[in-house]
Amino acid sequence: MSIRETILREIGRVAQEQNKKISALTDSSALIDSGLDSLCFAVVVVRLEDELGLDPFSDTENTTHPVTFGDLVRIYENASEV
Amino acid sequence: MQVKSDHSLWDRIFCRDTTGCSISDTGGTIQIAELARASSLSMPLAAFRGRSVLLAARDQMPAALALLELDGIAARITLCPPDVPNEHVEAVAAEANAEMAIIGPADQPSWNLEHLTLATADRAQIRPLAVDRHQSCIATEWILLTSGTTGVPKLVRHSLATLAGPIDIAAPPDPRIVWSTFYDIRRYGGLQIYLRGMLGGGSLVLTSGHEPLADTLCRLTKSGVTHISGTPSHWRRVLMSRAIGEFAPGNVRLSGEIADQTILERLKTAFPNARIVHAFASTEAGVGFEVTDRREGFPAAMVGRQDGAVRIKVADGTLRLKSAHTADRYLGATNQLADDDGYVDTGDLVELRGDRYFFIGRRGGIINVGGQKVHPEEVEAVINQHPAVHSSLVKSRKSPVIGAVVVAEVVLKQPASTAAEVESEIRASCLRELAAHKVPAIIRFVPALAVTPGGKLMRNNT
């Protein structure tokens, strides 16, 4: 499964658990409007860390905060290439 | 400072008939009466008079024997459980100004304490005392080590009077009572049972961490144990054992950790005829109170009462106790443990719901999820309600998003092929019963949870 698919699956799972409605996500979708609150987002990030072994958010070198879904996928993809 | 005392432990045991009273462990049974005019120590009692003695035997029996003989003789006895790492033993010995150490016959201590005079306590060397014990008896300091903290334990100063205070001496001695505990007797909870066994006119069966639980339960059954105590974690282990079948103590006591309704219900089912009591005690605050209605928490009516031996108040969310059983201070510290009104803060957080207070965790054990507080025990209580769950540990995990999230480690009663199903059921009940920030982000199934040597769940953050 690609990183993008993994992220999409985790977001879908968390949204379902927390009973949140999320809009269809494309690269240009703003994360803040996606329907996920910061708690959901935190859960997604911690699960991705376990699943992918990547924690790009804690990487102090990486100072850009993802705004769109595309940004989010990219920082995980970049982290996986290091 | 040597204060004279009228009654040492020895005096209080042997002022009455001890026929039928015994103390036993995996190595066999010793009749208490045998010890009336005898000693198990490798040096004459006179050598210990006025000294600071470190009780550092690996096994419990040498400690049990030495305590009986040395109270009233030694100036200070420091009770060192066997799980304390060497460097901490050395620090504790220094803090306590220890001059002598008592070990077991087979012990080969590897701590670096060459200046200490070593003596052994050994049932095999029990022999008649050359001279009579009766000389002036001093008020021995009993020093207990705190548990559950990281780093060098604090030394908590007690006396026989504060430790034995909670024991009902007015009750007639009853040789039919057989005490046991899953605690080590060098920990506060275990020491209470040791003293009840010694002072209550009954018998005492010691357990051992080295013995398989099934063998222990078998031995407890054979010895006819009637009263037994342990932490909820000890009891969860017992409930998992197949050897529980014949074991039917009349009195089951839980302390040292929060007893949630789940464990109380499970013990009710396992021991339908037993009196099940959960008690509150801490090394510093001593024995507080017991709850006999088999419901978690305690009645709010207990708080603020001005009669009775123990006064209870709640301030800043924590339980505080005032009684004659509290320790006075930490060794090496000048400040008293009690506040100006005589109350000792237990550090245990309680919350009033209706007419009952519930324990919700330790101050400091709190998980902070984006500014919202989570008490791990509160989440564990929900997880533990699942019928497939044996035990759980909820902890904090750093989150780059909101500071921390809640994660759970769960032990199942038996390895389940349906773990994924159990996981979603646990998650569903957490979502139903808890605020969203309290629901574990990750539920991980583990074969076992680390338990401290004191029998409590190992919590990194407390």
Interface residues (C-beta under 8 A of the other chain):
Chain A: E17 Q18 N19 S38 L39 F41 A42 V43 V45 V46 R47 D50 D55 F57 S58
Chain B: V369 G370 R397 K398 S399 P400 V401 I402 V405 V407 R427 L431 A436 H437 V439 A441 I442
